[in-house]
Amino acid sequence: MPTPTITMRKLKEILRLKYGAGLSHRQIARSLVISPSVVSRYANRAAQLGLVQWPLPPHWDDATLKRAFLNTRVQLRKHTLPDWAEVHKALAAKTVTLQLLWEEYAQRHPGGHYSDNHYCRLYKAWAKTTAPSRRQQHKAGEKLFIDYCGPTLSVINPDTGEAREAQVFVATLGASSYTYAEATWSQRLEDWVMSHVRCFQYLDGTPALVVPDNLKSSTTRACRYDPDINPTYQQMLAHYQVAVMPARPVKPKDKAKVESAVQVVERWIMGKLRHETFFSLASLNQRIAELLAGLNQKPMQKLNPLPRQPYLYTQVKKVRVHPDYHVDVEKHYYSVPYQLQRTVLEAHVSREQVTLYHHGTVVAVHPRRHQGGYSTQEKHMPPAHQHHAQWTPKRLLEWATLAGEHVSAYVTYILATRQHPGQGYRYVLGMMGLHKSYGYERLNNACHRALAIGIYRLKGLKSILEKGLDKQPVPARQTADPLADLEHTNVRGSHYYH
């Protein structure tokens, strides 16, 4: 049957979690909220293509992955089933794992056997109907369970006396119950993501998996069958090489560890703070940190090390390229290669930088601007625009000086009075076209007359030349300098262009 279609982001997550994080197919399926069989099909296809490492080779961009993975077929075969009762009995030993038992099973059936992922699924399906329930076992450093407390803590505004409620974020490690807690103003995406970052810093390491309690901030599409993990949240986890496995809504065992930690935080931290008054979020978190020290005594040795580069909060969003080959990111416009106009790109927006991706490939990087305006790179322009861009204000004024005294005065006035610099550039480029038709001397005389009678439209300047008025005596001007009459604060002086 055709391989089910998934996004290239999700496909790359499958490969990252399999080869970068070393997760099983079932763990990957739970992390990405997709079927284990889908993970197996794409993993099998990746093996056929020789894609068995992470990160992927540079030439495997989104477009190449899409061509290689979509509409492929996978052969399904039936193999000999193990004796599940014997498997279950063997698992009672501390040193025996399903992975070890699968390896032994594969060695016994070299001619044909189930994959390790399928083997584990078949055993768990058997155990669910036959074997008694077992206490959950957590490996050291494997899982970090995350939730928010139900009650909130009050912070008083010292100026108004009004109370504002702060949410309490809680994270606990599965094996040790080592706990982190902090107060934030909300459960919205940025607070949610940055609480994770501060938690990893507090732990001085990262787990293999985070298990959030299905918070809205962690997903973008509320579908019970295939919810998508929020790309901003996923981007942060990828930075730390951590996988996400949301707790299942109707599986209380998934949430038992964090619910216990939440209860401890509510009783032993929030309970002790109930008679204290706080006037800032920082002072509240300082007291929470002091009380946390009493809960956590042992350093963690099984966590993965933190990455060398600290995480910067990065919002991931879709943007459409306008016909002028710019994208709108919070009212500032950033250029991309002009060939991408009218396409949809993915923008990664941090405090310092905007990075734009097309099918997983970086196509533009800009410093982040927090005010309206344009950031345009010359290499993104079509050839005609690049030619115009080479005419900087300084070069335009140098040309005007060469053309004559009156051309220089006229160009200075035009550049200083146009609302946007681009308007002035186009005007002066139009004057260059007139010079090609009429020469420097006539253009200089036409500018002299235009300044004298107050004509500042290119059409008017052209009319003077067409009618030969530049050859007639120039009437006396009322002011020696046309800029002297301008006092508007938005008008640029000639110094603006030097």
C-alpha positions, -999 to 999 in steps of 0.1 A, spaced: 0 0 0 12 36 -6 32 51 23 9 75 42 18 111 34 33 131 63 50 165 63 87 168 56 91 183 91 76 152 106 97 129 84 129 146 95 118 143 131 114 106 126 150 103 113 163 126 140 147 107 168 157 73 154 194 81 145 201 112 166 183 103 198 183 65 194 145 60 202 125 30 193 98 31 166 71 30 193 87 59 212 90 79 181 53 72 172 42 84 206 64 115 204 51 125 171 15 112 177 15 90 146 10 53 140 40 30 148 35 14 114 40 47 97 73 52 116 83 17 105 75 23 68 95 55 66 124 40 86 125 10 63 125 33 33 153 54 49 173 22 53 168 13 17 181 48 7 211 45 30 199 73 53 210 58 86 227 88 102 217 122 117 222 150 107 213 142 71 238 148 43 234 184 30 220 174 -4 189 158 13 167 189 14 129 188 17 124 185 -21 147 156 -24 132 138 6 97 143 -8 107 127 -41 124 98 -24 98 90 2 64 96 -12 45 70 -31 68 42 -21 56 7 -14 67 -16 15 63 -54 13 46 -69 44 55 -105 53 44 -129 80 70 -145 102 72 -170 130 57 -157 163 77 -161 196 62 -178 226 49 -147 244 45 -165 277 82 -174 277 91 -139 268 70 -125 297 87 -150 321 121 -140 309 114 -103 314 111 -109 352 149 -109 354 163 -74 360 190 -77 333 167 -88 305 150 -64 281 127 -68 252 155 -56 229 177 -84 241 150 -110 237 143 -97 202 179 -100 192 179 -136 204 147 -142 184 162 -127 153 193 -149 156 170 -180 158 151 -169 126 177 -155 103 156 -163 73 127 -141 83 117 -123 115 97 -93 127 115 -60 133 123 -50 169 96 -24 168 69 -48 155 81 -75 180 76 -51 209 42 -41 197 31 -77 194 43 -85 229 26 -55 245 -6 -63 227 -4 -99 242 6 -86 276 -24 -62 277 -49 -90 275 -30 -117 294 -4 -104 318 -12 -85 351 -5 -48 353 31 -39 362 44 -9 382 59 17 358 97 16 357 117 47 347 153 47 336 176 74 350 177 105 328 152 91 303 119 111 310 110 145 323 73 149 331 58 184 328 26 201 340 13 232 357 -2 234 392 -39 240 395 -36 268 422 -18 300 414 4 324 434 -4 362 438 21 389 430 12 425 441 18 455 419 37 479 443 23 510 425 -14 500 423 -18 474 450 -35 451 425 -28 414 426 -19 394 395 -19 356 395 12 337 384 11 301 370 34 275 385 53 253 361 65 219 374 89 193 359 101 161 375 125 134 364 109 99 362 135 79 379 146 102 408 116 125 412 141 154 410 118 184 406 120 219 391 93 246 396 90 282 387 63 309 384 54 325 350 27 350 341 9 326 317 9 292 301 13 307 266 38 295 241 68 317 250 65 311 287 60 274 281 91 271 259 114 293 281 103 274 313 118 243 296 150 261 288 154 273 324 145 238 337 173 222 316 197 248 329 187 241 365 192 203 359 224 211 341 215 185 314 187 172 293 165 141 293 159 118 263 122 125 264 98 152 278 63 141 286 39 172 288 3 169 299 -11 176 264 -10 214 270 -24 235 241 10 253 238 26 221 227 3 214 198 -9 234 168 -38 212 156 -62 197 180 -69 164 162 -74 133 184 -58 111 157 -29 132 145 -22 164 164 8 184 152 35 194 177 39 232 177 69 240 154 83 266 178 82 240 207 96 213 185 124 236 173 135 243 209 135 205 217 155 198 185 181 223 198 185 202 229 182 169 210 152 160 231 120 141 220 85 149 231 59 122 241 26 139 251 8 121 279 -23 102 265 -56 118 276 -72 87 290 -40 70 304 -37 81 341 -5 61 345 12 84 320 6 114 343 11 97 377 47 109 382 40 145 374 7 146 393 26 134 423 53 161 418 26 188 414 10 177 447 44 179 464 50 215 450 16 226 460 20 213 496 57 219 503 63 251 483 30 269 476 17 260 510 47 275 527 44 307 506 7 313 514 14 339 541 42 357 522 38 387 500 57 392 467 60 424 447 77 409 416 79 376 397 116 376 403 113 377 441 87 349 440 109 327 419 138 334 442 118 320 471 106 290 451 143 282 442 152 284 479 125 259 488 134 236 459 168 231 474 152 213 502 134 189 479 164 181 457 195 168 473 213 146 448 231 158 416 219 142 384 245 120 366 224 103 339 213 133 320 227 143 286 250 173 286 236 207 276 245 219 241 274 244 238 253 271 223 225 284 246 190 283 233 175 315 220 137 316 219 127 312 183 92 315 169 85 294 139 57 306 115 46 304 79 50 336 58 40 343 22 64 361 -1 49 393 -16 53 402 -53 81 426 -43 101 395 -30 97 406 7 80 388 36 62 405 65 74 396 100 57 418 126 54 448 102 90 447 90 97 435 55 127 412 48 139 403 13 143 368 -1 155 357 -36 131 372 -61 125 338 -77 105 329 -45 78 356 -49 43 343 -40 56 311 -23 52 302 13 83 301 35 90 291 71 104 319 92 124 313 124 123 345 143 146 350 173 153 382 192 184 389 171 178 372 138 152 362 111 160 330 92 138 320 62 135 285 49 122 271 17 116 233 18 140 230 47 168 250 30 179 284 43 172 311 16 177 343 36 192 355 69 186 390 83 193 408 115 160 412 134 144 447 132 118 457 157 104 487 138 86 491 105 106 493 74 125 472 48 156 450 50 167 443 14 198 424 3 210 433 -32 217 396 -40 179 390 -36 170 415 -63 163 408 -100 190 421 -123 171 453 -132 167 462 -95 203 454 -88 213 480 -114 192 506 -97 205 496 -63 240 504 -74 230 541 -75 235 551 -39 226 586 -27 263 595 -27 267 584 -64 236 603 -74 249 635 -59 283 630 -75 266 626 -109 245 657 -103 276 678 -94 292 666 -126 261 675 -146 261 711 -134 255 736 -106 217 737 -111 213 700 -116 232 695 -83 208 719 -65 178 703 -81 188 668 -72 197 678 -36 162 693 -33 145 662 -48 163 637 -25 156 659 6 119 662 0 107 628 -10 90 608 17 108 576 9 144 575 -4 134 551 -32 111 578 -46 140 602 -49 163 576 -65 137 568 -92 133 606 -99 170 611 -104 173 580 -125 146 596 -147 167 628 -149 196 607 -161 174 595 -190 167 632 -199 205 638 -199 209 611 -225 184 628 -248 193 664 -242 228 666 -228 243 681 -196 240 718 -207 203 718 -216 195 697 -185 214 721 -163 195 751 -178 162 732 -174 169 726 -137 178 763 -134 144 773 -148 125 746 -127 141 759 -95 132 794 -104 95 788 -110 90 759 -85 86 729 -108 96 697 -89 79 670 -110 98 650 -136 70 655 -161 74 693 -157 112 691 -161 107 671 -193 81 696 -206 107 724 -202 131 705 -224 105 694 -250 93 730 -255 128 745 -255 120 767 -225 155 759 -212 169 781 -240 149 812 -228 160 837 -201 153 824 -166 129 846 -144 143 859 -112 139 834 -82 121 844 -51 145 825 -29 181 816 -34 178 782 -19 146 761 -23 154 742 8 152 774 29 114 774 26 111 739 41 107 735 78 88 702 80 104 678 105 100 648 81 120 664 53 156 651 50 184 676 45 211 670 20 234 658 48 211 627 51 226 614 19 263 618 28 
